[in-house]
Amino acid sequence: MAAIKRLFRTARVVSPDRIVFDVKGNDYRLVTAVDFEKQIVWIKWIGTHAEYDRIDLNTIAHERTEADSK
C-alpha cells in the first residue's frame, strides 16, 4: 500500500482491496477493487465528488437520483 501512495499521491486506501483515487484536481473520484496477487484492478465506480458522497465504498451502492430513473 505504501507503494500505491508513493506512486499516486491522491490515492486513499479504504480497505486491503479498495482504493479511491482523486481525478482532475478532486473534481472526480475513481473507486477501484484490487487483487494484488493476480495483479488485477477493477473499476468499481467513477463519478463526481458530489456523487461520491452518496455511495457506500464497500458495496458501491448509491442513491438513485431522479435523473437515474429517466
ABEGO torsion letter per residue (X at the ends): XAAAAAABAABBBABAABBBBBBGGGABBBBBBBBAAAGBBBBABBBBAAAAAABBAAAGBBBBBAAAAX
